Amino acid sequence: MSDINIKLYIVYDRLPNIDSIKFFRFLFTHLEEYRDEKQDIKMAAYAMKEIPSSGGFVLVATKEKNIVGAVVVNKTEMQGYIIENVLVYVTVCKKYEKRELREKLVQRALKICNGDVALHLELNNLAKQLYEKICFENKYLEMRCYQSKPAN
C-alpha cells in the first residue's frame, strides 16, 4: 500500500488535481449496491462548498493517477444529539478492497475531524465489523420519513 497516495481536499479546494466528474463517477461505480442516486452522490459536493454548506472534506486515494479509494465527510455545525461530522461515503476500488485501505482512509478521516463522527450503513453492509473495530458503535436506529415521495 505504500504506492498509494492519500490526498486531503478541504473546503474550497474544489478537487483541483482530480477531475470532479471522474471523482463522482468513481463514487457512483464503486459504492455498488450501497450507492445512492447520482444526483445524491453529487451532493457530496457539500463537503467542498460547491453549494452553500458548512463544508467538510474529501480524502482521495490514488495509485498511478487512478482513484482507488475515497472518503467524503460533511460537517454539520451541530453538537450533542446531532453529531458534528457525518462520514457520508467510504469506498474503495474492488482491486484494493482489502480492509487495510478502507481502514486507513477511515482512520485518516477520524484524525482530521474535529468532534464526533457518525455514519450510516445498510443493514447487510459487510464493512460494519470493520467500523466497529475502529471505534464506531450502533447507538441508534435511524428511521426516515420521506415526505417528498408519494406514499405507496
C-alpha positions as CSV (number, residue, x, y, z in Angstrom):
1,M,0.0,0.0,0.0
2,S,3.0,2.3,0.1
3,D,2.5,3.1,-3.5
4,I,-1.0,4.6,-2.8
5,N,-1.1,8.3,-2.2
6,I,-3.9,9.8,0.0
7,K,-4.6,13.5,-0.5
8,L,-6.8,15.7,1.6
9,Y,-9.1,18.3,-0.1
10,I,-10.7,20.7,2.3
11,V,-13.4,23.3,1.9
12,Y,-13.0,25.5,-1.2
13,D,-10.2,23.2,-2.7
14,R,-12.6,22.2,-5.5
15,L,-10.6,18.9,-6.2
16,P,-8.0,20.8,-8.3
17,N,-5.9,17.9,-9.3
18,I,-8.7,15.5,-9.9
19,D,-11.5,15.9,-12.4
20,S,-14.7,16.2,-10.4
21,I,-16.6,14.2,-13.0
22,K,-14.1,11.4,-12.6
23,F,-14.4,11.6,-8.8
24,F,-18.2,11.4,-8.8
25,R,-18.1,8.6,-11.4
26,F,-15.7,6.7,-9.1
27,L,-18.1,7.1,-6.2
28,F,-21.1,6.0,-8.2
29,T,-19.3,3.0,-9.7
30,H,-17.6,1.7,-6.6
31,L,-20.3,2.2,-4.0
32,E,-22.1,-0.5,-5.9
33,E,-25.2,-1.9,-4.1
34,Y,-24.8,0.7,-1.4
35,R,-24.8,3.7,-3.7
36,D,-27.3,6.5,-3.8
37,E,-28.8,8.1,-6.8
38,K,-26.3,10.1,-9.0
39,Q,-27.8,13.4,-8.0
40,D,-27.5,12.5,-4.3
41,I,-23.9,11.5,-4.7
42,K,-23.2,14.8,-6.4
43,M,-24.5,16.4,-3.2
44,A,-21.2,15.2,-1.8
45,A,-20.0,18.5,-3.2
46,Y,-21.5,19.8,0.0
47,A,-18.1,18.9,1.6
48,M,-16.3,21.0,-1.0
49,K,-18.5,24.1,-0.6
50,E,-19.6,23.9,-4.2
51,I,-23.1,24.6,-2.7
52,P,-23.8,26.7,0.4
53,S,-23.0,24.5,3.4
54,S,-20.9,24.0,6.5
55,G,-18.4,22.2,4.3
56,G,-16.3,19.2,5.2
57,F,-13.5,17.4,3.4
58,V,-12.7,14.7,0.9
59,L,-9.9,12.2,1.1
60,V,-8.8,10.7,-2.3
61,A,-6.5,7.7,-2.5
62,T,-4.7,7.3,-5.9
63,K,-2.3,4.9,-7.5
64,E,-0.6,5.9,-10.7
65,K,-3.1,8.8,-11.1
66,N,-6.1,6.5,-10.8
67,I,-8.6,6.9,-7.9
68,V,-8.6,3.7,-5.8
69,G,-10.4,5.0,-2.7
70,A,-12.4,7.9,-1.4
71,V,-13.9,9.3,1.8
72,V,-16.4,12.2,1.9
73,V,-17.1,13.9,5.3
74,N,-19.7,16.6,5.8
75,K,-19.6,19.0,8.8
76,T,-23.0,19.7,10.4
77,E,-22.0,22.7,12.7
78,M,-24.0,20.9,15.4
79,Q,-23.0,19.2,18.7
80,G,-24.5,16.8,21.1
81,Y,-27.6,14.9,19.9
82,I,-26.8,15.9,16.3
83,I,-23.2,14.9,15.7
84,E,-20.5,17.3,14.3
85,N,-19.3,15.2,11.4
86,V,-21.0,12.7,9.1
87,L,-18.9,10.2,7.2
88,V,-21.0,10.2,4.1
89,Y,-19.1,7.9,1.7
90,V,-16.2,5.5,2.1
91,T,-15.5,3.5,-1.0
92,V,-12.5,1.5,-2.3
93,C,-11.9,0.1,-5.8
94,K,-12.6,-3.7,-5.7
95,K,-9.0,-4.4,-6.7
96,Y,-7.9,-2.6,-3.4
97,E,-10.9,-3.7,-1.3
98,K,-8.6,-5.2,1.3
99,R,-9.6,-3.9,4.7
100,E,-6.3,-2.1,5.1
101,L,-7.0,0.7,2.6
102,R,-10.6,1.2,3.8
103,E,-9.4,1.2,7.4
104,K,-6.5,3.6,6.6
105,L,-8.9,6.0,4.9
106,V,-11.4,6.0,7.8
107,Q,-8.6,6.4,10.4
108,R,-7.2,9.3,8.5
109,A,-10.7,10.9,8.3
110,L,-11.2,10.5,12.0
111,K,-7.9,12.2,12.8
112,I,-9.0,15.2,10.6
113,C,-12.5,15.6,12.1
114,N,-13.0,17.9,15.0
115,G,-15.6,16.3,17.1
116,D,-17.7,13.1,16.9
117,V,-18.4,11.3,13.7
118,A,-21.5,9.4,12.5
119,L,-22.0,7.1,9.6
120,H,-25.0,5.1,8.4
121,L,-24.9,1.7,6.8
122,E,-27.2,-0.6,5.1
123,L,-28.1,-3.5,7.4
124,N,-26.3,-6.0,5.3
125,N,-23.1,-4.0,4.8
126,L,-20.1,-6.2,5.4
127,A,-17.9,-3.2,6.5
128,K,-19.9,-3.0,9.7
129,Q,-17.4,-5.2,11.6
130,L,-14.5,-3.0,10.4
131,Y,-16.2,0.2,11.6
132,E,-17.0,-1.4,15.0
133,K,-13.3,-2.5,15.2
134,I,-12.2,1.1,14.5
135,C,-14.5,2.7,17.2
136,F,-18.0,3.1,15.9
137,E,-20.9,1.8,17.9
138,N,-24.5,1.2,17.0
139,K,-26.3,3.5,19.4
140,Y,-29.4,4.5,17.4
141,L,-31.7,3.0,14.8
142,E,-32.2,5.7,12.2
143,M,-35.7,6.0,10.6
144,R,-36.7,8.4,7.9
145,C,-40.0,9.8,6.7
146,Y,-39.7,10.8,3.1
147,Q,-42.4,13.5,2.7
148,S,-41.2,14.4,-0.8
149,K,-42.0,11.0,-2.1
150,P,-45.6,9.9,-2.9
151,A,-47.0,7.4,-0.5
152,N,-47.3,3.8,-1.7
